[in-house]
Amino acid sequence: MALPIALYSSAQVRALDAHAIQALGIPGYTLMKRAGEAALRQLRSRYPLAHRIVIACGGGNNGGDGFVLARFAQAAGLTVRVLTIGDPEALKGEARQAYEDFRSSGARAQPFAPALLAEGEVVVDALLGTGLKGEVRPEYAAAIRAINASHQPVFALDVPSGLDSDSGMPLGEAVRADGTVTFVGLKTGLLVGDGPEYTGTVVFDDLEIGPSPEELPPRLTRIVESEIQAALPRRARAAHKGDFGRVLIVGSGAGMPGATRLAGEACLRAGAGLTTVAVAPENVAAIAAGRPELICLALTGESALAEALERADVIAIGPGLGRTPWARMALNAVLSVQKPLVVDADALNLLAESGARPREDWILTPHPGEASRLLGVTIQEIQHDRLAALDRLIERFHGTIVLKGAGTLVGARGRTPGVCERGNPGMASAGTGDVLTGAIAGILAQCRDPWAAARVGVLVHAIAGDAAARAGERGVLASDLARELHHAVNL
């Protein structure tokens, strides 16, 4: 089953479970058996040659899923060893019924022992589910460390044990799975924060519950390729460059010509009709020589900027801007204009220093460091709960917020936030943020919708990054992404 677009918090998934049991009349144990069946299908699909599996079961419903899987796997002819944390006789509810049915089949479980993990060609993690609150207890932490040290493929049920299913952060210790099958609703923690580091490949099964009740809006949505075509439809044959927007990019203070050059090229590659860069006078020659398609303006003062601001449909500011009096002059001039803005890099740092009134017509694109300065908190606080940080940025600054990083988030007031699962660590190099700024500005100039431009800009930037990393993630340059944008916006 394809991954759904909607993601839910753990509380929402519990509400979906309750809806299935109470409104749809599906017994809880039936759902658990469906989870076991789905897990077996995915296990055999992912590891078709594996005949020996070890299942580590905990003391809750996640362990119950493991016992159901064990019984079905044995019936399918696999060799199964079940290892338990705690006394399975103490299990309650559906998990106890799963254990009793497992035992009635003639199978037996035994206490967890790290040495026994080597007996499986695959280790199944069924220790802890979405109900985990607080740090993992010592006996579970020891088992998790043993699983991670086993050098065996690990397949997690619902969520990797120890991972916060809402924030995607490990709660002390967390299983590092090669694959995860998740049930009922796609959990936010699988795609945000550090979640992708622990989940491996995520697959989904709704356990035949179907779509969620309309009164339960998702916590997040995945940003998907169909949004590219919606924001950037096929062009009319008689179109001309004026139809696709005039973008002004303000940046590149003394000694920083590359930042605005990258943003300007990305803007053109994303499809903007005309792109002007307003930069410190000493940077004009270098930018014009390297990318003659850009219109270069020597920014000597506020009067030199006024005409360019008047002509522009969209304005971006920040790449290479610096924090000098010249930079502050440029930012003040841009903020005085009531036109759609994309604000990044040093422009964000200047906003953090001076403060700014909220605006509805801007897109702010902070990385965690810039977000920490904007909110006056530590980077660790931002990363500990990125969704909460996004909410705070929206509340403080309004507009559309792009919180960059692994699993970039896009949010705005009254909108369900989006998450981008594409991209790779090779994109962690100088200038890639400037490329994103230019891409968003270029798309905004065409679609005139900040929400769509931010979501699509983030997605095509990530797709370009993945394309640039085809030969390997190490050594990817920002200019590689800029070149790949042309393909990404034409998907």
C-alpha positions in Angstrom: 0.0 0.0 0.0 1.4 3.4 -1.0 2.2 5.8 1.8 -0.7 8.1 2.5 -0.4 11.9 2.2 -1.8 12.5 5.7 0.3 12.1 8.8 -1.2 11.9 12.3 0.0 12.4 15.9 0.0 9.4 18.2 -3.1 10.7 20.0 -4.9 11.0 16.6 -4.0 7.4 15.7 -5.4 6.2 19.0 -8.6 8.1 18.1 -8.6 6.3 14.7 -8.2 3.0 16.5 -11.1 3.9 18.8 -13.3 5.0 15.8 -12.6 1.6 14.2 -13.6 -0.3 17.4 -16.5 1.8 18.5 -18.0 3.2 15.3 -17.1 0.6 12.8 -17.5 -2.3 15.2 -14.1 -3.9 14.5 -12.8 -5.7 17.7 -9.4 -4.6 18.9 -8.0 -8.1 18.6 -9.2 -8.3 15.0 -7.1 -5.1 14.3 -4.1 -6.8 16.0 -4.5 -9.9 13.9 -4.7 -7.7 10.8 -1.5 -6.0 11.9 0.2 -9.3 12.3 -0.9 -10.4 8.8 0.3 -7.1 7.3 3.6 -7.4 9.0 4.1 -10.9 7.7 3.3 -9.8 4.1 5.8 -6.9 4.3 8.4 -9.1 6.0 8.3 -11.7 3.3 8.2 -9.1 0.6 11.2 -7.2 2.0 13.2 -10.4 3.0 12.0 -13.1 0.6 15.0 -15.4 1.3 14.8 -15.2 5.1 13.5 -18.3 6.8 14.7 -17.7 10.4 13.4 -14.7 12.2 13.8 -13.5 15.8 10.9 -11.4 17.2 11.6 -9.3 20.3 8.3 -8.6 22.1 7.6 -6.1 24.8 4.9 -5.9 27.4 2.2 -3.9 25.6 0.2 -4.0 22.4 3.3 -3.7 20.2 4.4 -7.0 21.8 0.9 -8.4 21.0 1.5 -7.6 17.4 4.8 -9.5 17.6 3.1 -12.6 19.1 0.5 -12.5 16.3 3.2 -12.2 13.7 5.1 -15.1 15.3 2.1 -17.4 15.2 1.3 -16.5 11.5 5.0 -16.8 10.5 5.3 -20.3 12.0 2.1 -21.3 10.2 3.7 -20.1 7.0 6.7 -22.4 7.5 9.2 -19.9 8.9 11.4 -20.8 11.9 10.6 -18.3 14.7 12.2 -17.5 18.0 10.4 -15.1 20.3 12.3 -13.2 23.0 10.4 -11.3 25.6 11.1 -8.4 28.0 9.3 -8.9 31.2 6.8 -11.7 32.0 4.3 -12.3 29.2 1.9 -13.8 31.7 1.4 -10.2 32.9 0.1 -9.0 29.5 -3.4 -7.6 29.4 -6.2 -7.2 26.9 -5.6 -7.9 23.3 -1.9 -8.5 23.9 -2.7 -11.2 26.4 -5.0 -12.9 24.0 -2.3 -12.7 21.3 0.1 -14.4 23.7 -2.4 -17.1 24.7 -3.1 -17.9 21.0 0.6 -18.0 20.3 1.2 -20.4 23.2 -1.8 -22.5 22.2 -0.2 -23.1 18.9 2.5 -25.1 20.7 5.2 -22.3 20.6 7.1 -20.9 23.5 8.8 -17.7 24.2 11.9 -17.1 26.3 13.6 -14.2 28.0 15.5 -11.8 25.9 19.2 -12.7 25.5 21.4 -10.7 23.1 23.2 -13.9 21.9 20.0 -15.3 20.6 19.6 -12.5 18.1 22.2 -14.1 15.9 19.9 -17.0 15.3 17.6 -14.9 13.0 18.3 -13.8 9.5 16.0 -10.9 10.4 15.2 -9.4 13.8 11.7 -8.0 14.3 11.4 -5.2 16.8 8.0 -5.4 18.7 9.3 -4.0 22.0 7.6 -0.6 22.3 4.9 1.2 20.3 3.4 4.7 20.1 2.4 4.8 23.8 6.0 5.4 25.1 6.3 8.5 27.3 9.6 9.6 28.8 12.9 7.8 28.7 13.1 4.2 27.7 13.4 2.0 30.8 16.8 0.3 31.5 15.8 -3.2 30.5 14.3 -2.0 27.2 17.3 0.3 26.6 19.7 -2.7 27.0 17.6 -4.7 24.6 17.6 -1.9 22.1 21.4 -1.5 22.3 21.7 -5.3 21.7 19.5 -5.2 18.6 21.4 -2.3 17.2 24.7 -4.1 17.8 23.5 -7.4 16.3 24.4 -6.5 12.7 21.2 -8.2 11.6 18.6 -6.6 9.4 15.9 -5.1 11.7 12.2 -4.8 10.8 10.2 -2.6 13.2 6.5 -2.9 13.9 4.5 0.4 13.9 7.5 2.5 15.1 11.1 1.7 16.0 11.2 1.1 19.7 12.3 4.2 21.6 11.4 6.7 18.9 8.9 9.4 19.9 6.1 8.8 17.4 5.2 12.5 17.4 8.5 14.4 17.4 10.7 11.8 15.7 13.4 12.1 18.5 14.9 9.1 20.3 13.8 8.8 24.0 17.2 7.8 25.3 17.7 4.8 23.1 15.9 3.9 19.9 16.1 0.9 17.5 17.7 1.7 14.1 15.6 -0.3 11.7 16.2 -1.1 8.1 12.4 -1.1 7.5 9.3 -0.1 9.4 5.7 -1.2 8.8 3.3 1.2 10.4 -0.5 0.7 10.9 -3.8 2.6 10.8 -2.3 6.1 10.4 1.1 7.3 9.2 2.8 8.8 12.4 4.5 12.2 12.2 7.6 11.0 14.0 8.5 8.6 11.2 9.2 11.5 8.8 10.1 14.5 11.1 13.1 15.1 13.4 15.5 12.2 13.5 12.8 9.8 12.5 14.2 8.9 9.1 17.5 8.0 10.7 15.7 5.2 12.7 12.9 4.0 10.4 14.6 2.9 7.3 12.1 2.3 4.5 8.6 3.0 5.8 5.6 1.0 4.5 2.0 1.4 5.5 -1.2 -0.7 6.0 -4.5 0.8 7.1 -5.7 -2.5 8.5 -8.9 -2.2 6.3 -10.1 0.8 8.4 -10.2 3.1 5.4 -10.0 6.9 5.4 -10.0 8.8 8.7 -13.2 10.6 9.9 -13.6 14.0 8.4 -13.5 15.7 11.8 -9.9 14.5 12.4 -7.7 16.7 10.3 -4.1 15.4 9.8 -1.2 16.9 11.8 0.9 17.0 8.6 0.8 16.2 5.0 3.5 14.9 2.7 4.5 17.2 -0.1 4.1 15.2 -3.3 4.9 15.6 -7.0 1.4 16.2 -8.1 1.7 19.7 -6.5 4.4 20.6 -9.0 2.0 20.3 -12.0 -0.7 22.1 -10.1 1.5 25.1 -9.4 3.4 25.1 -12.7 0.9 24.0 -15.4 1.9 23.6 -19.0 2.7 26.9 -20.7 0.7 28.3 -23.5 2.5 28.2 -26.9 2.2 32.0 -27.3 3.6 32.7 -23.8 6.4 35.3 -23.3 8.8 36.0 -20.5 6.6 38.7 -19.0 4.0 36.1 -18.3 6.3 34.3 -15.8 7.1 37.1 -13.4 9.8 39.6 -12.6 11.9 38.7 -9.6 14.3 40.9 -7.7 16.9 39.3 -5.5 18.7 41.5 -3.1 21.9 40.3 -1.5 25.7 39.7 -2.0 27.4 42.3 0.1 31.1 42.8 -0.3 33.0 39.6 -0.9 29.9 37.4 -1.4 29.1 37.3 -5.1 28.3 33.6 -5.2 25.2 33.6 -2.9 23.1 35.8 -5.1 24.5 34.3 -8.3 23.3 30.9 -7.1 19.9 32.2 -6.0 19.5 34.1 -9.3 20.4 31.1 -11.4 18.0 28.9 -9.4 15.2 31.5 -9.9 15.7 31.3 -13.7 16.0 27.5 -13.6 12.7 27.3 -11.8 11.1 29.2 -14.7 10.9 32.9 -13.7 10.7 35.2 -16.8 13.1 37.9 -15.7 15.5 37.9 -12.7 17.4 41.0 -11.4 20.0 40.8 -8.7 20.8 43.9 -6.7 24.3 43.5 -5.1 27.2 45.4 -3.9 28.9 47.2 -6.8 32.1 45.2 -6.6 30.1 42.0 -7.2 28.4 43.0 -10.5 31.2 42.0 -12.9 31.7 38.5 -11.4 28.0 37.7 -11.4 27.4 39.1 -14.9 30.3 37.2 -16.3 29.3 33.9 -14.7 25.5 34.1 -15.5 24.8 36.6 -18.3 21.1 35.8 -18.2 20.8 37.7 -14.9 20.2 41.5 -14.9 22.8 43.0 -12.5 22.1 46.1 -10.5 24.9 47.9 -8.5 23.2 48.7 -5.2 24.9 52.0 -4.2 22.0 53.3 -2.0 18.3 53.3 -1.4 17.5 55.4 -4.4 19.2 52.9 -6.7 16.9 50.2 -5.3 13.6 52.0 -5.5 13.1 51.6 -9.3 13.9 47.9 -9.2 11.5 47.4 -6.3 8.8 49.1 -8.3 9.3 46.9 -11.3 9.5 43.6 -9.4 6.5 41.2 -8.9 8.4 39.2 -6.3 11.3 40.2 -4.1 13.8 37.9 -2.4 16.4 39.1 0.1 19.1 37.6 2.2 21.6 35.5 0.2 25.1 36.8 1.1 23.5 40.1 2.4 25.7 40.5 5.5 24.8 42.5 8.5 26.4 45.8 7.6 24.7 49.3 7.5 24.4 48.7 3.7 22.6 45.4 4.4 20.2 47.1 6.9 19.5 49.8 4.4 18.6 47.2 1.8 16.4 45.3 4.1 14.5 48.4 5.3 13.9 49.4 1.7 12.5 45.9 0.9 10.3 45.8 3.9 8.7 49.1 3.1 7.3 47.6 -0.1 4.0 45.7 0.0 5.0 43.0 -2.4 5.4 39.2 -2.0 8.7 38.5 -0.3 11.1 35.6 0.3 13.3 36.3 3.3 16.4 34.1 4.0 19.9 34.0 5.5 21.3 37.3 6.8 18.0 39.0 6.3 16.5 36.6 8.9 19.4 37.4 11.2 18.7 41.1 10.9 15.0 40.5 11.6 16.0 38.6 14.7 18.2 41.5 15.9 15.7 44.3 15.2 12.4 42.6 15.3 9.7 42.9 12.7 5.9 43.1 12.5 4.2 40.0 11.2 3.3 40.0 7.5 1.0 37.7 5.6 2.8 38.2 2.2 6.2 36.9 3.1 7.9 33.5 3.1 10.6 33.0 5.7 13.1 30.2 5.2 15.1 29.7 8.3 17.5 26.8 9.1 17.5 25.7 12.7 20.2 28.2 13.7 18.3 31.1 12.2 15.0 29.8 13.7 16.7 29.7 17.1 17.6 33.4 16.8 14.2 34.4 15.5 12.5 32.7 18.5 15.2 33.4 21.1 15.8 29.8 22.0 18.5 27.2 21.5 19.0 25.1 18.4 18.5 22.0 20.5 15.0 23.3 21.5 14.2 23.8 17.8 15.4 20.3 16.8 13.8 18.6 19.8 10.3 19.3 18.5 10.5 20.8 15.0 6.7 20.9 14.6 6.3 22.9 17.8 9.0 25.3 16.6 7.2 25.7 13.3 4.0 26.5 15.1 5.8 29.2 17.2 7.4 30.8 14.1 4.0 30.9 12.4 2.4 32.5 15.5 5.2 35.1 15.8 5.8 36.1 12.1 2.6 34.9 10.2 3.1 34.5 6.5 4.5 31.1 5.2 7.3 29.5 7.1 9.8 27.0 5.7 11.8 25.4 8.5 14.7 23.9 6.7 16.6 20.7 7.6 16.2 17.0 7.2 12.4 16.7 6.7 11.9 20.4 5.8 8.6 21.7 7.2 6.3 24.2 5.5 3.5 25.9 7.5 1.1 28.9 7.6 -1.8 30.0 9.7 -5.0 28.0 8.9 -3.0 25.4 6.9 -2.1 21.8 7.6 1.8 21.9 7.6 3.7 20.0 5.0 6.8 17.8 5.3 9.3 17.0 2.5 10.7 13.5 2.8 13.0 13.9 -0.2 16.6 15.2 -0.1 19.9 13.8 1.2 22.9 14.7 3.4 24.9 15.7 0.4 22.8 18.9 0.3 24.4 20.0 3.5 26.9 22.2 1.7 27.5 26.0 1.2 25.0 27.7 -1.1 22.2 25.1 -1.2 20.0 27.4 0.9 20.5 30.2 -1.6 19.4 27.8 -4.4 16.2 27.2 -2.4 15.5 30.9 -2.0 15.8 31.4 -5.7 13.6 28.4 -6.5 10.8 29.5 -4.2 11.0 33.1 -5.6 10.9 31.9 -9.2 7.9 29.6 -8.6 6.1 32.3 -6.6 6.6 34.7 -9.6 4.8 32.1 -11.8 2.0 30.8 -9.5 1.5 33.9 -7.3 0.5 31.6 -4.4 3.0 31.7 -1.5 1.7 28.5 0.0 2.1 26.5 -3.2 5.4 28.2 -4.0 6.9 27.3 -0.7 5.8 23.7 -0.8 6.7 23.1 -4.4 10.0 25.0 -4.1 11.0 22.8 -1.2 10.1 19.7 -3.1 11.8 20.5 -6.4 14.9 21.6 -4.5 15.0 18.2 -2.7 14.4 16.3 -6.0 17.3 18.3 -7.6 19.5 17.4 -4.6 18.7 13.7 -5.0 19.4 13.9 -8.7 22.7 15.7 -8.0 23.7 12.9 -5.6 23.2 10.1 -8.1 26.9 9.4 -8.1 27.3 9.8 -4.4 26.3 12.3 -1.7 29.8 13.5 -0.8 30.9 16.5 -2.8 27.6 17.7 -4.1 27.7 21.4 -4.9 25.0 24.0 -4.7 25.5 24.7 -8.4 24.8 21.0 -9.1 21.3 21.5 -7.6 20.7 24.7 -9.6 21.4 22.8 -12.8 19.0 20.0 -11.9 16.1 22.3 -11.0 15.3 22.6 -14.7 14.4 18.9 -14.7 12.6 19.0 -11.4 10.1 21.7 -12.3 9.2 19.9 -15.5 8.2 16.6 -13.9 
